[in-house]
Amino acid sequence: MVLQLPAVFMERATRDPWPIWLPGDVLGSTISHMRGRLEPADSMKAASPAKAGNSSIPEITRPMHDVHAPHESIHTWKAFFIHIATIVVGLLIAIGLEQTVEAIHHSNERRQLIREMREEAERNVETLRFDVQSARAAKRWTGAAILVLQQAPVVSGSITVSLPAGISLIEGHQPSRAVWDIAKSNGKAGLIPDNLAEIYDRQAIEATRMELAVQNILTNRSTIEALESRLHGRVQGGATLKLSPQERDELVLALSNNIAASSGVIYAATVWQAAAEAVAHNAHSRAEMDANIDRLLAVQPE
C-alpha cells in the first residue's frame, strides 16, 4: 500500500526548511482519514488521471495547526542551573546590601555612643572634683568639731559648746552614669570594642562604689539628725549646743563615723574622677585607666 500525503503537506515541506512537526492528534487523525480514502496500489483504476475527479481525496476541512520551528527549551539542565545561579546571585547581592546598610548603621551608633560616653565623662570630672573638695571641707570641719566637743568642760552636769564655723555637710552632686547603663539595657553596648567596653565597665564599678560611699554618709547623717531632735538644735558650723556628757559622747561617735564615711566618699570620688578622665581623654586600655587612677591617688593629700 502506498501512502500519499495531501498536497498541502508536500507544499509546506518544500517551502519551509525546518523539520515538520505535528502533534500526535493531528497526525493520527490525518492518517486515519487517508486510510479510508486510498485504494490499493495494484489497482490500475486508481492510476488513471481521467478518473481523478471521482477518486480524488477530498480537502481536509479540520483546522490545521501551523508548523513552526521549535523554540529553545528552558527546561534543560543548563537553563536550570543558570536560573538557579541568577537567583543565588540576586539573594547574595540583597543580603550584602542589607548587611552593608546594617554595618553603616551600627558604625554610626558606635561612634555616637563613644562620643556620648566621652561627653558624660567630661561633665563628671568637674562634678567629682567639686565633690572631693566638698567632702574634704566637711571632713575637716567634723574633725574640728570633735576636738571642740572633747575639750569642752562639764559644768553643773552639762556641757555648753559652740561648734566651729565652716561646712558641716558634704554639698556635692551626684555624677551621671546613665549613658553606659542605657547602652547595656538596649544592647548598644555590644557594638563597643572589647577594650573600650572594659574601660566603661571599670568606670561603672567605680560609680557603684561612689554610690555606696554616699549611702554611708546618708546613714550617718540620719544618726546625727536623731541626736539633733533630742538636743533641740542643729549640728552645724557656728551652732551652740547644750549637752549632757552622754549626749556629747554619742555626738562624738556619730561625727567620728561621719569622718570615716567622708573618707570613703573622697576615695571613691577620686577614683571615679580618674576613671572619667581616662574616658574623656580617649584611653584605649584598662592599663591606661589604672595608671591614671594611681597617679591621681598619689597626689591626693592625706
Long-range contacts (C-beta under 8 A, 24 or more apart in sequence): 1-38, 1-40, 1-41, 2-38, 2-41, 3-31, 3-34, 3-38, 4-34, 4-38, 4-57, 5-34, 6-30, 6-34, 6-57, 6-60, 8-60, 8-64, 12-67, 16-67, 18-67, 18-68, 18-69, 20-67, 21-67, 21-70, 22-65, 22-67, 23-65, 26-64, 26-65, 29-62, 30-60, 33-60, 106-191, 109-188, 109-191, 110-191, 110-192, 113-179, 113-183, 113-188, 113-189, 113-191, 113-192, 114-192, 114-196, 116-179, 117-179, 117-180, 117-200, 117-279, 118-279, 118-280, 118-282, 120-176, 120-177, 120-178, 120-179, 121-203, 121-276, 121-277, 121-279, 121-280, 122-276, 122-280, 123-175, 123-176, 124-175, 124-176, 124-272, 124-273, 124-276, 125-273, 125-276, 125-277, 125-280, 127-172, 127-173, 127-174, 127-175, 127-176, 128-175, 128-210, 128-269, 128-270, 128-272, 128-273, 128-276, 129-273, 130-172, 130-173, 131-170, 131-172, 131-173, 131-175, 131-265, 131-269, 132-266, 132-269, 132-270, 132-273, 134-167, 134-170, 134-171, 134-172, 135-170, 135-172, 135-262, 135-265, 135-266, 135-269, 136-262, 136-266, 136-301, 137-166, 137-167, 138-167, 138-168, 138-169, 138-170, 138-171, 138-258, 138-262, 139-259, 139-262, 139-263, 139-266, 140-166, 141-166, 141-167, 141-168, 141-237, 142-168, 142-255, 142-258, 142-259, 142-262, 143-259, 145-235, 145-255, 146-252, 146-255, 146-256, 146-259, 149-243, 149-248, 149-251, 149-252, 149-255, 150-252, 152-248, 154-245, 157-244, 157-245, 158-242, 158-243, 158-244, 159-242, 159-243, 159-244, 159-245, 159-248, 160-240, 160-241, 160-242, 160-243, 161-240, 161-241, 161-243, 161-248, 162-238, 162-239, 162-240, 162-241, 163-235, 163-236, 163-237, 163-238, 163-239, 163-240, 163-241, 164-237, 164-238, 165-237, 165-238, 166-237, 167-237, 168-235, 168-236, 168-237, 169-221, 169-236, 170-217, 170-262, 170-265, 172-214, 172-265, 172-269, 174-211, 174-214, 175-207, 175-210, 175-272, 175-276, 177-203, 177-204, 177-207, 180-204, 195-284, 195-285, 195-286, 196-284, 198-285, 198-286, 199-275, 199-278, 199-279, 199-283, 199-284, 199-285, 199-286, 199-289, 200-279, 202-275, 202-286, 202-289, 203-272, 203-275, 203-276, 203-278, 203-279, 203-289, 206-268, 206-271, 206-272, 206-275, 207-272, 209-268, 209-271, 209-272, 210-265, 210-268, 210-269, 210-272, 212-264, 212-268, 213-261, 213-264, 213-265, 213-267, 213-268, 213-269, 214-265, 216-261, 216-264, 216-265, 217-258, 217-261, 217-262, 217-264, 217-265, 219-261, 220-254, 220-257, 220-258, 220-261, 221-258, 223-254, 223-257, 224-251, 224-254, 224-255, 224-258, 227-251, 227-254, 266-300, 267-297, 270-296, 270-297, 270-300, 271-296, 271-297
